Amino acid sequence: MIEDIVKACRSYRRFHQEQWIEPRTLRELVNLGRLSASAANLQPLKYIISSDPNLNARIYPTLAWAGYLRPWIGPDEGERPSAYIIILGDTEIAKNFGCDHGIAAQSIVLGAAEKGIGGCMIGSIERDRLREVLSIPVRYEILLVLALGYPKEKVVLEDVGPDGDIKYYRDAQDVHHVPKRTLDEIILAENG
Ligand SMILES: Cc1cc2nc3c(=O)[nH]c(=O)nc-3n(C[C@H](O)[C@H](O)[C@H](O)COP(=O)(O)O)c2cc1C
């Protein structure tokens, strides 16, 4: 059921780094982005994929992880992503990319979840540094990075409590909790 996959499709930030993800699998995932909706059907998104451990080691330091979990600053060596998909916007096709990259990213992480692969969308990127690492021409805007791997942590959803706090947190057992606003809070009007 779609609801089960959406529930399973959490942001994971610790992985079994040694479990390699084949480039072929990344291509299959990018294909889900390719088939997704695009404003005016312009399809301005382009992708760079990496499952190369040496390149991954150079991509990792350009990303910022889980602001609410400070002083934790990201996964240790051995728990880092085994693959990345970098979503780029081709400025020769469009000047702004609207929701396209969000839609493509969600298709990709849902497809990953179906394969047991976890991921985290990362928007907090040292873009100049990443551009240098991947030799990305200025023509392409760096939109989002998808960090992927086989999850090594448990993530649970819960309702936002009466204090309204939406910050995710880790408990004493190292389980990652993600508060979600309730349906009653977010549906402002129910007609029909
Ligand atoms: C557009 C976007 C950008 C994000 N950027 C980051 C990021 O830079 N670093 C990070 O650790 N998580 C990032 N996330 C993940 C969110 O923190 C995560 O979606 C949120 O905590 C809810 O958890 P969930 O995805 O399991 O529902 C981003 C998510 C989205 C949708």
Ligand as a Chemical Component Dictionary entry (heavy atoms), coordinates in Angstrom:
data_LIG
# 
_chem_comp.id                   LIG 
_chem_comp.type                 NON-POLYMER 
_chem_comp.pdbx_formal_charge   0 
_chem_comp.three_letter_code    LIG 
# 
loop_
_chem_comp_atom.comp_id 
_chem_comp_atom.atom_id 
_chem_comp_atom.alt_atom_id 
_chem_comp_atom.type_symbol 
_chem_comp_atom.charge 
_chem_comp_atom.model_Cartn_x 
_chem_comp_atom.model_Cartn_y 
_chem_comp_atom.model_Cartn_z 
_chem_comp_atom.pdbx_ordinal 
LIG C1  C1  C 0 13.841 20.067 0.861 1  
LIG C2  C2  C 0 14.417 19.328 2.039 2  
LIG C3  C3  C 0 15.702 19.635 2.468 3  
LIG C4  C4  C 0 16.268 18.934 3.541 4  
LIG N1  N1  N 0 17.547 19.233 3.917 5  
LIG C5  C5  C 0 18.117 18.527 4.906 6  
LIG C6  C6  C 0 19.469 18.777 5.262 7  
LIG O1  O1  O 0 20.129 19.655 4.710 8  
LIG N2  N2  N 0 20.037 18.005 6.229 9  
LIG C7  C7  C 0 19.327 17.012 6.863 10 
LIG O2  O2  O 0 19.895 16.326 7.725 11 
LIG N3  N3  N 0 18.036 16.754 6.554 12 
LIG C8  C8  C 0 17.413 17.488 5.599 13 
LIG N4  N4  N 0 16.121 17.220 5.239 14 
LIG C9  C9  C 0 15.372 16.152 5.927 15 
LIG C10 C10 C 0 14.357 16.724 6.919 16 
LIG O3  O3  O 0 15.037 17.114 8.088 17 
LIG C11 C11 C 0 13.319 15.615 7.229 18 
LIG O4  O4  O 0 12.514 15.451 6.094 19 
LIG C12 C12 C 0 12.442 15.982 8.424 20 
LIG O5  O5  O 0 13.199 15.987 9.608 21 
LIG C13 C13 C 0 11.277 15.023 8.607 22 
LIG O6  O6  O 0 11.725 13.689 8.716 23 
LIG P1  P1  P 0 11.155 12.607 7.708 24 
LIG O7  O7  O 0 11.735 12.907 6.347 25 
LIG O8  O8  O 0 11.578 11.286 8.252 26 
LIG O9  O9  O 0 9.658  12.776 7.688 27 
LIG C14 C14 C 0 15.515 17.922 4.200 28 
LIG C15 C15 C 0 14.237 17.613 3.753 29 
LIG C16 C16 C 0 13.692 18.305 2.684 30 
LIG C17 C17 C 0 12.298 17.948 2.216 31 
# 
loop_
_chem_comp_bond.comp_id 
_chem_comp_bond.atom_id_1 
_chem_comp_bond.atom_id_2 
_chem_comp_bond.value_order 
_chem_comp_bond.pdbx_ordinal 
LIG C1  C2  SING 1  
LIG C2  C3  SING 2  
LIG C2  C16 DOUB 3  
LIG C3  C4  DOUB 4  
LIG C4  N1  SING 5  
LIG C4  C14 SING 6  
LIG N1  C5  DOUB 7  
LIG C5  C6  SING 8  
LIG C5  C8  SING 9  
LIG C6  O1  DOUB 10 
LIG C6  N2  SING 11 
LIG N2  C7  SING 12 
LIG C7  O2  DOUB 13 
LIG C7  N3  SING 14 
LIG N3  C8  DOUB 15 
LIG C8  N4  SING 16 
LIG N4  C9  SING 17 
LIG N4  C14 SING 18 
LIG C9  C10 SING 19 
LIG C10 O3  SING 20 
LIG C10 C11 SING 21 
LIG C11 O4  SING 22 
LIG C11 C12 SING 23 
LIG C12 O5  SING 24 
LIG C12 C13 SING 25 
LIG C13 O6  SING 26 
LIG O6  P1  SING 27 
LIG P1  O7  DOUB 28 
LIG P1  O8  SING 29 
LIG P1  O9  SING 30 
LIG C14 C15 DOUB 31 
LIG C15 C16 SING 32 
LIG C16 C17 SING 33 
# 
